[in-house]
Amino acid sequence: MSVELKGMVTSRERPAATFNGYVMLLALVVTAALAFWFVSGGFPPSGASKGEKLAFVGLLLAAFIVPLLIAAGFYMIQPNQAAVITLFGAYRGTDRTEGLRWVWPWMMRKKISARAHNVHSDRVKINDLKGNPIDIACNVVWRVQDTAQAAFDVDDYKQFVEIQIEAGLRTVGARHPYDDLEEEETTLRGSPDVVNGELQAELNDRLKVAGIVVDEAGLTHLAYASEIAGAMLRRQQAEAVIAARAKLVMGAVSMVEMALTKLSADGIVELDDERKATMVSNLMVVLCGEREAQPVVNAGTLYQ
């Protein structure tokens, strides 16, 4: 069975017509016993006619050929393994039944693992959304879902997976900036769940032509490229200092406002505009300064 996908005829997995290997093993034992009986039984009798002798020779040949044909058709399927059956190059189905199996000896069997594969990609250098060079790598867990597509629609499905992982990683990495402290947006460093989900969706879309599904994908390495790592580190440090200062100033302003409101509401002291300005200046210095404040005792008044 095949369907059209983007101008290409793709295969679809279907069950193969195979047989229970233990039943055929019993048949092998029976035919081997018959062959031994023919050889050791003294047939044909000494007075047999020419036709009887020819019949005996035919039975003797069959007694030896049939066990050989039966023995050539056995194969074993382990758990999470499949066998793709072909007849003279034509696809005849896939056998996923575990245990000892048998098929006609002139039909070819190609075993494909349906187990989960774990691939850790090499580090690749790409440009993020802002054009900054970064080093990035990922880990991908994938498995074969459609054995017919994996066997016939791509030349080497394992090599195909490795190439598409790198291509998908480059595509997703170029969609977002490495980091951004100025705006609320998706970044490679700050939004791992979103980026990993996009990577998994991208790889599933790329690998569906080979009958492969990605169960898990995630970034394992993310860093600026060595040629700009020092400069970007200083930039990140400056942005962090600015962000911390801005938060500190906003907190100090809020505390000063609360202190002035409390003093006025409780009637503790009445301050004119000049005294308020002086108090705000002193409190801002105390709250925003990096060193402990040194108290100064004023023996006079504010104006002397």
Backbone torsions as a table, in degrees:
resi	resn	phi	psi	omega
1	MET	NA	137.6	180.0
2	SER	-143.8	155.2	178.6
3	VAL	-134.0	164.7	178.6
4	GLU	-90.9	131.6	177.2
5	LEU	-140.7	109.4	178.6
6	LYS	54.3	44.9	177.2
7	GLY	80.6	2.8	-178.4
8	MET	-120.5	137.8	177.4
9	VAL	-79.2	119.8	-178.7
10	THR	-112.1	148.9	-179.6
11	SER	-86.7	160.8	175.1
12	ARG	-133.7	136.2	-177.8
13	GLU	-68.3	141.8	174.5
14	ARG	-145.4	156.2	-178.5
15	PRO	-65.5	144.8	178.6
16	ALA	-96.6	153.1	177.8
17	ALA	-88.0	90.3	178.9
18	THR	-120.5	176.8	-172.6
19	PHE	-126.9	159.1	177.0
20	ASN	-67.1	125.1	-176.1
21	GLY	-69.8	-27.4	-178.2
22	TYR	-72.6	-34.5	175.2
23	VAL	-65.1	-44.0	179.9
24	MET	-69.5	-27.5	175.3
25	LEU	-66.1	-38.7	175.3
26	LEU	-64.0	-40.9	177.1
27	ALA	-63.1	-36.1	177.8
28	LEU	-64.3	-42.4	179.5
29	VAL	-63.4	-41.7	-179.2
30	VAL	-64.5	-46.7	-178.7
31	THR	-67.1	-34.5	177.5
32	ALA	-67.1	-38.3	177.3
33	ALA	-65.3	-38.8	177.4
34	LEU	-63.9	-41.0	178.6
35	ALA	-62.2	-43.0	178.5
36	PHE	-64.5	-36.7	-180.0
37	TRP	-66.8	-39.1	178.4
38	PHE	-64.0	-41.5	-176.5
39	VAL	-70.7	-41.6	-174.6
40	SER	-92.6	-5.4	-174.5
41	GLY	-84.1	-8.4	179.6
42	GLY	76.9	25.2	177.0
43	PHE	-92.3	148.2	-3.0
44	PRO	-81.0	166.1	177.3
45	PRO	-62.9	161.3	-175.4
46	SER	-61.8	-29.8	-178.0
47	GLY	-95.6	20.0	-176.5
48	ALA	-72.4	149.5	179.3
49	SER	-77.0	174.8	-179.4
50	LYS	-65.1	-38.4	178.8
51	GLY	-65.1	-40.4	178.2
52	GLU	-64.6	-37.7	178.0
53	LYS	-65.8	-41.1	177.7
54	LEU	-64.2	-39.5	178.2
55	ALA	-64.0	-39.4	178.0
56	PHE	-63.3	-43.7	178.8
57	VAL	-61.0	-41.8	178.4
58	GLY	-63.1	-43.1	178.3
59	LEU	-65.5	-36.9	179.8
60	LEU	-64.9	-43.2	177.1
61	LEU	-62.9	-42.6	179.3
62	ALA	-64.2	-37.5	-178.9
63	ALA	-65.0	-26.5	177.6
64	PHE	-92.7	-35.0	-176.6
65	ILE	-74.4	-41.6	-177.2
66	VAL	-61.1	-46.6	176.6
67	PRO	-59.6	-35.9	178.5
68	LEU	-65.7	-41.6	178.0
69	LEU	-64.9	-41.4	179.0
70	ILE	-64.3	-44.2	-178.1
71	ALA	-63.8	-29.6	-178.1
72	ALA	-77.0	-10.2	-175.7
73	GLY	-98.0	1.3	-178.0
74	PHE	-81.2	144.7	170.7
75	TYR	-155.4	160.9	-175.8
76	MET	-117.6	138.6	176.0
77	ILE	-119.6	123.0	178.1
78	GLN	-88.7	166.8	177.1
79	PRO	-57.0	140.2	-178.3
80	ASN	57.5	43.0	176.0
81	GLN	-136.8	151.3	-179.1
82	ALA	-136.3	155.5	177.6
83	ALA	-123.0	120.9	178.3
84	VAL	-88.2	121.9	-175.3
85	ILE	-100.9	130.2	176.6
86	THR	-129.9	150.5	176.7
87	LEU	-126.0	107.7	-178.8
88	PHE	53.3	42.2	177.4
89	GLY	89.5	-10.5	-179.1
90	ALA	-95.0	137.1	-179.2
91	TYR	-71.1	129.7	-178.6
92	ARG	-120.6	8.8	175.3
93	GLY	120.9	175.4	-178.6
94	THR	-125.4	133.5	178.5
95	ASP	-103.8	119.5	178.5
96	ARG	-112.5	7.0	-178.2
97	THR	-76.0	126.1	-177.6
98	GLU	-73.7	153.4	174.4
99	GLY	106.5	-161.2	-179.7
100	LEU	-80.9	124.3	-177.2
101	ARG	-125.1	164.2	179.9
102	TRP	-143.4	141.4	175.6
103	VAL	-144.4	161.9	-179.2
104	TRP	-55.3	134.4	-171.1
105	PRO	-62.9	-21.9	178.5
106	TRP	-83.0	1.8	175.9
107	MET	-98.8	131.3	-175.2
108	MET	-84.5	146.5	178.4
109	ARG	-123.0	126.6	176.2
110	LYS	-120.5	116.4	-176.9
111	LYS	-84.4	136.3	178.7
112	ILE	-129.9	131.5	179.5
113	SER	-77.5	131.8	175.0
114	ALA	-103.5	13.5	179.0
115	ARG	-76.6	164.4	177.6
116	ALA	-74.9	134.4	178.3
117	HIS	-109.6	141.0	179.4
118	ASN	-114.6	121.7	-177.7
119	VAL	-123.2	126.5	173.8
120	HIS	-106.4	114.7	-174.3
121	SER	-73.1	159.7	172.5
122	ASP	-73.0	159.0	175.6
123	ARG	-72.4	129.3	178.6
124	VAL	-120.2	148.5	179.1
125	LYS	-100.3	124.6	-179.6
126	ILE	-135.2	171.3	173.7
127	ASN	-105.2	129.9	178.7
128	ASP	-75.9	-171.7	-175.9
129	LEU	-60.3	-31.7	-179.7
130	LYS	-90.7	4.0	178.1
131	GLY	87.3	5.6	179.4
132	ASN	-79.4	131.2	177.5
133	PRO	-72.1	131.7	-179.7
134	ILE	-135.2	154.5	172.3
135	ASP	-101.1	132.0	-174.5
136	ILE	-143.7	147.1	176.9
137	ALA	-148.8	162.2	-177.1
138	CYS	-146.3	166.1	174.4
139	ASN	-120.9	133.2	-174.4
140	VAL	-130.0	132.7	173.9
141	VAL	-109.5	118.2	-176.2
142	TRP	-136.2	162.1	178.2
143	ARG	-151.5	158.8	178.2
144	VAL	-81.3	123.6	178.3
145	GLN	-100.0	-39.7	-179.9
146	ASP	-120.4	107.2	-175.4
147	THR	-69.2	-30.0	179.8
148	ALA	-66.1	-44.0	178.0
149	GLN	-65.4	-41.5	-179.7
150	ALA	-64.6	-33.8	-176.5
151	ALA	-83.9	-33.5	-169.3
152	PHE	-118.2	-20.7	-174.4
153	ASP	-92.6	-15.9	174.4
154	VAL	-131.9	155.6	-175.3
155	ASP	-71.1	-49.5	179.4
156	ASP	-139.1	103.3	-170.8
157	TYR	-67.6	-29.5	178.7
158	LYS	-69.9	-43.6	176.3
159	GLN	-66.2	-35.6	177.1
160	PHE	-60.7	-41.9	178.9
161	VAL	-62.0	-46.0	-177.7
162	GLU	-62.1	-40.9	-179.5
163	ILE	-68.6	-42.2	-178.3
164	GLN	-70.2	-29.2	175.9
165	ILE	-63.1	-44.6	178.5
166	GLU	-64.9	-42.7	179.4
167	ALA	-64.3	-42.9	178.5
168	GLY	-65.6	-36.9	178.6
169	LEU	-64.6	-40.1	177.3
170	ARG	-65.7	-39.7	-178.8
171	THR	-65.4	-48.4	-178.2
172	VAL	-69.2	-38.3	-179.3
173	GLY	-64.8	-28.4	-179.9
174	ALA	-82.7	-7.0	-178.2
175	ARG	-80.2	-24.1	-171.8
176	HIS	-131.0	154.5	173.0
177	PRO	-74.8	158.9	178.1
178	TYR	-63.0	-47.7	-179.3
179	ASP	-156.4	154.2	179.5
180	ASP	-156.8	110.3	179.5
181	LEU	-92.7	-5.6	-174.5
182	GLU	-92.0	-31.6	-174.4
183	GLU	-128.6	157.7	177.0
184	GLU	-88.5	96.8	179.4
185	GLU	-150.4	166.3	-179.3
186	THR	-71.6	129.6	178.1
187	THR	-127.2	158.6	180.0
188	LEU	-65.6	-37.1	-178.0
189	ARG	-84.7	-34.6	-172.9
190	GLY	-94.9	-10.1	-177.7
191	SER	-131.2	64.8	-176.1
192	PRO	-64.1	-37.2	-178.5
193	ASP	-64.6	-42.5	179.6
194	VAL	-66.2	-45.4	-178.5
195	VAL	-64.7	-42.8	179.2
196	ASN	-64.1	-39.3	176.9
197	GLY	-64.1	-41.2	177.8
198	GLU	-65.2	-38.7	179.3
199	LEU	-64.5	-44.2	178.4
200	GLN	-62.3	-44.3	179.2
201	ALA	-64.1	-40.4	179.8
202	GLU	-64.0	-43.4	-179.7
203	LEU	-69.1	-39.3	177.0
204	ASN	-61.1	-38.9	179.1
205	ASP	-68.1	-36.9	-179.1
206	ARG	-75.3	-33.0	-172.4
207	LEU	-96.6	-3.3	-178.8
208	LYS	-65.5	-25.0	178.8
209	VAL	-66.2	-23.0	179.1
210	ALA	-100.5	9.1	179.5
211	GLY	69.3	29.5	-176.1
212	ILE	-116.0	138.4	178.8
213	VAL	-119.2	139.2	179.0
214	VAL	-97.9	119.4	-179.7
215	ASP	-86.3	-29.2	-177.3
216	GLU	-156.4	140.3	176.7
217	ALA	-148.4	137.5	-179.2
218	GLY	-160.7	151.2	178.1
219	LEU	-73.6	136.5	177.7
220	THR	-114.9	-15.9	177.8
221	HIS	-146.1	134.4	178.7
222	LEU	-152.6	118.8	-179.3
223	ALA	-160.4	155.6	172.9
224	TYR	-65.9	149.1	176.7
225	ALA	-62.9	153.3	-172.3
226	SER	-59.5	-32.4	-175.6
227	GLU	-70.3	-20.4	179.5
228	ILE	-122.4	5.4	-174.9
229	ALA	-60.6	-42.9	-178.8
230	GLY	-64.7	-45.1	-179.5
231	ALA	-65.4	-41.8	-179.0
232	MET	-69.6	-30.6	176.4
233	LEU	-65.5	-43.1	177.5
234	ARG	-64.9	-36.5	178.0
235	ARG	-65.6	-44.0	177.7
236	GLN	-62.1	-41.0	178.8
237	GLN	-63.4	-42.1	178.7
238	ALA	-64.5	-42.2	178.8
239	GLU	-65.1	-37.3	178.4
240	ALA	-66.5	-40.1	178.7
241	VAL	-64.7	-43.2	179.8
242	ILE	-63.1	-43.5	179.3
243	ALA	-63.5	-40.7	179.1
244	ALA	-66.6	-41.4	178.3
245	ARG	-63.1	-42.9	-179.8
246	ALA	-61.8	-41.5	178.6
247	LYS	-66.9	-37.8	179.6
248	LEU	-65.7	-42.9	179.7
249	VAL	-64.8	-43.4	179.1
250	MET	-61.4	-39.6	177.6
251	GLY	-67.2	-39.8	179.6
252	ALA	-65.2	-42.5	178.1
253	VAL	-60.8	-41.3	179.6
254	SER	-64.6	-39.7	180.0
255	MET	-69.2	-39.8	178.1
256	VAL	-63.6	-43.8	178.9
257	GLU	-61.4	-41.1	179.2
258	MET	-65.8	-38.6	179.9
259	ALA	-66.6	-44.9	179.6
260	LEU	-64.1	-40.9	179.2
261	THR	-64.7	-40.3	-179.4
262	LYS	-67.5	-42.9	179.3
263	LEU	-62.3	-41.6	-179.5
264	SER	-71.2	-40.3	-177.4
265	ALA	-67.9	-38.0	-178.7
266	ASP	-85.0	-3.6	179.7
267	GLY	66.6	28.0	-178.0
268	ILE	-70.9	-42.7	-180.0
269	VAL	-154.2	145.5	176.5
270	GLU	-104.9	121.6	-175.8
271	LEU	-114.2	132.5	172.6
272	ASP	-82.5	-179.0	-174.6
273	ASP	-62.7	-39.3	-178.1
274	GLU	-67.5	-42.6	178.0
275	ARG	-66.3	-36.8	176.5
276	LYS	-62.5	-43.3	179.2
277	ALA	-60.9	-41.9	178.9
278	THR	-64.7	-41.3	-179.5
279	MET	-67.1	-41.5	177.9
280	VAL	-61.3	-42.3	179.4
281	SER	-62.1	-45.5	-178.9
282	ASN	-64.9	-43.2	-179.7
283	LEU	-66.0	-38.7	179.2
284	MET	-65.0	-38.1	177.2
285	VAL	-64.7	-42.9	-179.4
286	VAL	-66.3	-43.8	-174.2
287	LEU	-77.3	-33.0	-175.2
288	CYS	-99.4	-10.5	-178.7
289	GLY	-70.2	150.2	179.9
290	GLU	-85.1	-16.1	179.4
291	ARG	-113.8	160.4	-179.8
292	GLU	-66.8	141.9	-179.2
293	ALA	-71.8	141.8	176.7
294	GLN	-102.8	112.7	-176.7
295	PRO	-67.0	143.5	177.6
296	VAL	-122.6	125.5	-179.5
297	VAL	-90.4	118.6	179.9
298	ASN	-95.8	110.5	-177.8
299	ALA	-80.8	-15.2	-179.9
300	GLY	-102.8	-142.0	178.2
301	THR	-114.9	175.0	-178.9
302	LEU	-61.7	-27.5	-173.7
303	TYR	-100.4	2.0	179.2
304	GLN	-128.2	NA	NA
